[in-house]
């Protein structure tokens, strides 16, 4: 996500999920990190999505 989308997400988390208020300096540090590590053009952005094991089922299908 872009820096502005991360900023919107933090604001949403504060309003809807109970995240505490962050002072401007800390918020900017967090946004710098997210933009670098998870933003457009970051190494994570260039990786192919990997299948999540969370959505794999480890039981046989229902025979009925």
MOPAC internal coordinates of N, CA, C and O (Angstrom, degrees):
PM7 1SCF
backbone

  N    0.0000 0     0.00 0     0.00 0    0    0    0
  C    1.4584 1     0.00 0     0.00 0    1    0    0
  C    1.5201 1   108.71 1     0.00 0    2    1    0
  O    1.2310 1   121.45 1   -23.42 1    3    2    1
  N    1.2884 1   114.84 1   156.58 1    3    2    1
  C    1.4605 1   120.32 1   177.23 1    5    3    2
  C    1.5262 1   110.25 1   -75.21 1    6    5    3
  O    1.2310 1   120.90 1   -13.91 1    7    6    5
  N    1.3209 1   115.88 1   166.09 1    7    6    5
  C    1.4644 1   120.84 1   178.78 1    9    7    6
  C    1.5273 1   110.68 1   -57.96 1   10    9    7
  O    1.2310 1   120.20 1   137.45 1   11   10    9
  N    1.3286 1   117.23 1   -42.55 1   11   10    9
  C    1.4674 1   119.92 1  -178.60 1   13   11   10
  C    1.5345 1   111.26 1   -65.46 1   14   13   11
  O    1.2310 1   120.28 1   143.61 1   15   14   13
  N    1.3374 1   117.06 1   -36.39 1   15   14   13
  C    1.4753 1   119.52 1   177.23 1   17   15   14
  C    1.5246 1   110.78 1   -68.92 1   18   17   15
  O    1.2310 1   120.04 1   141.81 1   19   18   17
  N    1.3350 1   117.53 1   -38.19 1   19   18   17
  C    1.4624 1   120.00 1   175.42 1   21   19   18
  C    1.5220 1   109.92 1   -62.40 1   22   21   19
  O    1.2310 1   120.55 1   138.72 1   23   22   21
  N    1.3301 1   116.56 1   -41.28 1   23   22   21
  C    1.4649 1   120.68 1   179.35 1   25   23   22
  C    1.5300 1   110.08 1   -62.33 1   26   25   23
  O    1.2310 1   120.13 1   136.66 1   27   26   25
  N    1.3176 1   117.36 1   -43.34 1   27   26   25
  C    1.4675 1   121.46 1   176.64 1   29   27   26
  C    1.5311 1   110.72 1   -62.31 1   30   29   27
  O    1.2310 1   120.48 1   141.62 1   31   30   29
  N    1.3201 1   116.68 1   -38.38 1   31   30   29
  C    1.4624 1   120.55 1   179.66 1   33   31   30
  C    1.5248 1   111.11 1   -65.50 1   34   33   31
  O    1.2310 1   120.22 1   138.14 1   35   34   33
  N    1.3224 1   117.19 1   -41.86 1   35   34   33
  C    1.4665 1   120.39 1   177.09 1   37   35   34
  C    1.5233 1   109.91 1   -62.31 1   38   37   35
  O    1.2310 1   120.36 1   136.26 1   39   38   37
  N    1.3299 1   116.91 1   -43.74 1   39   38   37
  C    1.4682 1   120.44 1   178.54 1   41   39   38
  C    1.5222 1   110.27 1   -60.76 1   42   41   39
  O    1.2310 1   120.13 1   135.94 1   43   42   41
  N    1.3240 1   117.35 1   -44.06 1   43   42   41
  C    1.4677 1   121.20 1   177.58 1   45   43   42
  C    1.5288 1   110.49 1   -60.82 1   46   45   43
  O    1.2310 1   120.45 1   136.36 1   47   46   45
  N    1.3318 1   116.74 1   -43.64 1   47   46   45
  C    1.4618 1   120.51 1   179.62 1   49   47   46
  C    1.5268 1   110.84 1   -61.35 1   50   49   47
  O    1.2310 1   120.28 1   144.15 1   51   50   49
  N    1.3180 1   117.07 1   -35.85 1   51   50   49
  C    1.4617 1   120.32 1   178.58 1   53   51   50
  C    1.5261 1   111.10 1   -70.26 1   54   53   51
  O    1.2310 1   120.37 1   138.09 1   55   54   53
  N    1.3062 1   116.89 1   -41.91 1   55   54   53
  C    1.4711 1   120.58 1  -177.57 1   57   55   54
  C    1.5220 1   112.68 1   -75.14 1   58   57   55
  O    1.2310 1   120.39 1   139.01 1   59   58   57
  N    1.3269 1   116.87 1   -40.99 1   59   58   57
  C    1.4612 1   120.92 1  -169.86 1   61   59   58
  C    1.5275 1   114.85 1  -105.56 1   62   61   59
  O    1.2310 1   120.16 1   155.95 1   63   62   61
  N    1.3219 1   117.31 1   -24.05 1   63   62   61
  C    1.4621 1   119.86 1  -171.61 1   65   63   62
  C    1.5272 1   113.90 1  -116.22 1   66   65   63
  O    1.2310 1   120.12 1  -178.95 1   67   66   65
  N    1.3178 1   117.38 1     1.05 1   67   66   65
  C    1.4614 1   120.00 1   175.65 1   69   67   66
  C    1.5177 1   115.53 1    83.74 1   70   69   67
  O    1.2310 1   120.10 1  -164.55 1   71   70   69
  N    1.3251 1   117.42 1    15.45 1   71   70   69
  C    1.4613 1   119.23 1   175.51 1   73   71   70
  C    1.5204 1   108.99 1   -66.95 1   74   73   71
  O    1.2310 1   120.43 1   -45.08 1   75   74   73
  N    1.3193 1   116.78 1   134.92 1   75   74   73
  C    1.4585 1   121.18 1  -178.36 1   77   75   74
  C    1.5289 1   110.93 1   -68.90 1   78   77   75
  O    1.2310 1   120.97 1   -18.27 1   79   78   77
  N    1.3051 1   115.75 1   161.73 1   79   78   77
  C    1.4627 1   121.63 1   176.88 1   81   79   78
  C    1.5248 1   109.18 1   -67.46 1   82   81   79
  O    1.2310 1   120.73 1   -41.07 1   83   82   81
  N    1.3012 1   116.22 1   138.93 1   83   82   81
  C    1.4580 1   122.42 1   178.43 1   85   83   82
  C    1.5190 1   108.44 1  -108.69 1   86   85   83
  O    1.2310 1   120.52 1   -41.86 1   87   86   85
  N    1.3343 1   116.61 1   138.14 1   87   86   85
  C    1.4620 1   116.47 1   175.23 1   89   87   86
  C    1.5270 1   108.24 1   -69.89 1   90   89   87
  O    1.2310 1   120.44 1   -22.05 1   91   90   89
  N    1.3028 1   116.77 1   157.95 1   91   90   89
  C    1.4659 1   122.80 1  -172.11 1   93   91   90
  C    1.5243 1   111.55 1   -55.98 1   94   93   91
  O    1.2310 1   119.77 1   138.72 1   95   94   93
  N    1.3274 1   118.05 1   -41.28 1   95   94   93
  C    1.4641 1   121.15 1  -178.20 1   97   95   94
  C    1.5288 1   111.23 1   -64.13 1   98   97   95
  O    1.2310 1   120.50 1   133.61 1   99   98   97
  N    1.3183 1   116.64 1   -46.39 1   99   98   97
  C    1.4671 1   120.35 1   179.13 1  101   99   98
  C    1.5269 1   110.77 1   -65.27 1  102  101   99
  O    1.2310 1   120.38 1   137.49 1  103  102  101
  N    1.3112 1   116.88 1   -42.51 1  103  102  101
  C    1.4681 1   120.38 1   178.89 1  105  103  102
  C    1.5274 1   110.30 1   -59.63 1  106  105  103
  O    1.2310 1   120.38 1   137.18 1  107  106  105
  N    1.3257 1   116.88 1   -42.82 1  107  106  105
  C    1.4663 1   120.40 1   178.39 1  109  107  106
  C    1.5239 1   111.81 1   -65.11 1  110  109  107
  O    1.2310 1   120.03 1   142.31 1  111  110  109
  N    1.3335 1   117.54 1   -37.69 1  111  110  109
  C    1.4646 1   120.22 1   176.79 1  113  111  110
  C    1.5272 1   110.46 1   -63.45 1  114  113  111
  O    1.2310 1   120.73 1   137.00 1  115  114  113
  N    1.3094 1   116.20 1   -43.00 1  115  114  113
  C    1.4676 1   120.39 1   178.54 1  117  115  114
  C    1.5258 1   110.15 1   -63.76 1  118  117  115
  O    1.2310 1   120.39 1   135.19 1  119  118  117
  N    1.3270 1   116.85 1   -44.81 1  119  118  117
  C    1.4654 1   120.38 1   179.42 1  121  119  118
  C    1.5228 1   111.44 1   -64.66 1  122  121  119
  O    1.2310 1   119.96 1   141.64 1  123  122  121
  N    1.3402 1   117.68 1   -38.36 1  123  122  121
  C    1.4689 1   120.90 1   176.07 1  125  123  122
  C    1.5260 1   110.03 1   -59.26 1  126  125  123
  O    1.2310 1   121.14 1   134.09 1  127  126  125
  N    1.3152 1   115.43 1   -45.91 1  127  126  125
  C    1.4642 1   120.53 1   179.86 1  129  127  126
  C    1.5289 1   110.90 1   -61.88 1  130  129  127
  O    1.2310 1   120.63 1   128.95 1  131  130  129
  N    1.3344 1   116.41 1   -51.05 1  131  130  129
  C    1.4632 1   120.17 1  -177.61 1  133  131  130
  C    1.5215 1   111.71 1   -62.60 1  134  133  131
  O    1.2310 1   120.38 1   141.21 1  135  134  133
  N    1.3197 1   116.88 1   -38.79 1  135  134  133
  C    1.4629 1   120.61 1   178.96 1  137  135  134
  C    1.5280 1   110.55 1   -64.73 1  138  137  135
  O    1.2310 1   120.38 1   141.04 1  139  138  137
  N    1.3282 1   116.88 1   -38.96 1  139  138  137
  C    1.4603 1   121.18 1  -178.71 1  141  139  138
  C    1.5225 1   111.99 1   -73.74 1  142  141  139
  O    1.2310 1   120.72 1   135.55 1  143  142  141
  N    1.3196 1   116.23 1   -44.45 1  143  142  141
  C    1.4649 1   120.70 1  -171.93 1  145  143  142
  C    1.5258 1   112.76 1   -90.59 1  146  145  143
  O    1.2310 1   120.05 1   146.44 1  147  146  145
  N    1.3367 1   117.51 1   -33.56 1  147  146  145
  C    1.4592 1   120.64 1  -174.70 1  149  147  146
  C    1.5301 1   113.70 1  -125.46 1  150  149  147
  O    1.2310 1   119.97 1  -168.67 1  151  150  149
  N    1.3134 1   117.65 1    11.33 1  151  150  149
  C    1.4609 1   120.84 1  -177.74 1  153  151  150
  C    1.5151 1   112.56 1   -89.41 1  154  153  151
  O    1.2310 1   120.69 1    -2.49 1  155  154  153
  N    1.3377 1   116.28 1   177.51 1  155  154  153
  C    1.4626 1   120.75 1   177.02 1  157  155  154
  C    1.5266 1   110.58 1   -59.10 1  158  157  155
  O    1.2310 1   120.47 1   -46.30 1  159  158  157
  N    1.3063 1   116.70 1   133.70 1  159  158  157
  C    1.4572 1   121.39 1   179.70 1  161  159  158
  C    1.5212 1   113.62 1    84.02 1  162  161  159
  O    1.2310 1   119.73 1   178.22 1  163  162  161
  N    1.3179 1   118.11 1    -1.78 1  163  162  161
  C    1.4663 1   121.28 1   179.20 1  165  163  162
  C    1.5253 1   109.45 1   -76.44 1  166  165  163
  O    1.2310 1   120.47 1   -17.02 1  167  166  165
  N    1.3292 1   116.71 1   162.98 1  167  166  165
  C    1.4714 1   118.42 1   176.78 1  169  167  166
  C    1.5306 1   112.65 1   -55.19 1  170  169  167
  O    1.2310 1   120.01 1   143.07 1  171  170  169
  N    1.3203 1   117.58 1   -36.93 1  171  170  169
  C    1.4680 1   120.33 1   179.56 1  173  171  170
  C    1.5224 1   111.27 1   -66.97 1  174  173  171
  O    1.2310 1   120.50 1   147.71 1  175  174  173
  N    1.3247 1   116.66 1   -32.29 1  175  174  173
  C    1.4578 1   121.05 1  -179.53 1  177  175  174
  C    1.5276 1   111.10 1   -70.80 1  178  177  175
  O    1.2310 1   120.47 1   152.04 1  179  178  177
  N    1.3229 1   116.71 1   -27.96 1  179  178  177
  C    1.4573 1   121.29 1  -176.56 1  181  179  178
  C    1.5255 1   112.55 1   -85.93 1  182  181  179
  O    1.2310 1   120.59 1   164.51 1  183  182  181
  N    1.3296 1   116.48 1   -15.49 1  183  182  181
  C    1.4636 1   119.97 1   179.99 1  185  183  182
  C    1.5181 1   110.01 1   -73.20 1  186  185  183
  O    1.2310 1   121.47 1   -31.05 1  187  186  185
  N    1.2974 1   114.78 1   148.95 1  187  186  185
  C    1.4619 1   119.18 1   173.00 1  189  187  186
  C    1.5162 1   108.70 1   -73.37 1  190  189  187
  O    1.2310 1   120.62 1   -36.10 1  191  190  189
  N    1.3088 1   116.42 1   143.90 1  191  190  189
  C    1.4632 1   117.37 1   175.71 1  193  191  190
  C    1.5256 1   109.79 1   -62.07 1  194  193  191
  O    1.2310 1   120.96 1   -43.26 1  195  194  193
  N    1.2906 1   115.77 1   136.74 1  195  194  193
  C    1.4543 1   120.02 1   178.62 1  197  195  194
  C    1.5161 1   108.94 1  -102.33 1  198  197  195
  O    1.2310 1   121.66 1   -34.77 1  199  198  197
  N    1.2981 1   114.43 1   145.23 1  199  198  197
  C    1.4626 1   118.81 1   177.68 1  201  199  198
  C    1.5230 1   108.71 1   -63.89 1  202  201  199
  O    1.2310 1   121.05 1   -44.18 1  203  202  201
  N    1.2762 1   115.60 1   135.82 1  203  202  201
  C    1.4559 1   120.55 1   179.52 1  205  203  202
  C    1.5204 1   109.63 1   -90.32 1  206  205  203
  O    1.2310 1   120.98 1   -49.44 1  207  206  205
  N    1.3174 1   115.73 1   130.56 1  207  206  205
  C    1.4588 1   119.95 1   177.74 1  209  207  206
  C    1.5224 1   110.87 1   -66.40 1  210  209  207
  O    1.2310 1   120.83 1   163.04 1  211  210  209
  N    1.3105 1   116.02 1   -16.96 1  211  210  209
  C    1.4580 1   120.14 1   179.69 1  213  211  210
  C    1.5304 1   111.38 1   -59.40 1  214  213  211
  O    1.2310 1   120.60 1   150.17 1  215  214  213
  N    1.3303 1   116.45 1   -29.83 1  215  214  213
  C    1.4542 1   120.21 1  -175.26 1  217  215  214
  C    1.5242 1   113.02 1  -100.00 1  218  217  215
  O    1.2310 1   120.54 1  -171.20 1  219  218  217
  N    1.3141 1   116.57 1     8.80 1  219  218  217
  C    1.4550 1   119.82 1   176.36 1  221  219  218
  C    1.5210 1   108.71 1   -90.88 1  222  221  219
  O    1.2310 1   121.24 1   -39.72 1  223  222  221
  N    1.3061 1   115.24 1   140.28 1  223  222  221
  C    1.4561 1   119.90 1  -179.72 1  225  223  222
  C    1.5197 1   108.96 1  -102.98 1  226  225  223
  O    1.2310 1   120.75 1   -45.65 1  227  226  225
  N    1.3167 1   116.17 1   134.35 1  227  226  225
  C    1.4564 1   121.06 1  -176.34 1  229  227  226
  C    1.5234 1   111.22 1  -113.22 1  230  229  227
  O    1.2310 1   121.14 1  -139.31 1  231  230  229
  N    1.2908 1   115.43 1    40.69 1  231  230  229
  C    1.4528 1   120.08 1   176.49 1  233  231  230
  C    1.5238 1   107.83 1  -143.28 1  234  233  231
  O    1.2310 1   120.39 1   -25.65 1  235  234  233
  N    1.3431 1   116.85 1   154.35 1  235  234  233
  C    1.4555 1   119.12 1  -177.96 1  237  235  234
  C    1.5275 1   110.82 1   -69.08 1  238  237  235
  O    1.2310 1   120.44 1   -25.82 1  239  238  237
  N    1.3183 1   116.76 1   154.18 1  239  238  237
  C    1.4607 1   119.50 1   178.04 1  241  239  238
  C    1.5266 1   111.33 1   -64.04 1  242  241  239
  O    1.2310 1   120.80 1   -25.54 1  243  242  241
  N    1.2911 1   116.08 1   154.46 1  243  242  241
  C    1.4619 1   121.99 1   178.31 1  245  243  242
  C    1.5280 1   108.66 1   -65.90 1  246  245  243
  O    1.2310 1   119.52 1   -56.27 1  247  246  245
  N    1.3319 1   118.52 1   123.73 1  247  246  245
  C    1.4652 1   120.50 1  -177.03 1  249  247  246
  C    1.5255 1   113.60 1   -76.19 1  250  249  247
  O    1.2310 1   119.61 1   172.22 1  251  250  249
  N    1.3014 1   118.36 1    -7.78 1  251  250  249
  C    1.4670 1   119.45 1  -176.96 1  253  251  250
  C    1.4878 1   112.64 1   -81.52 1  254  253  251
  O    1.2310 1   120.10 1   180.00 1  255  254  253

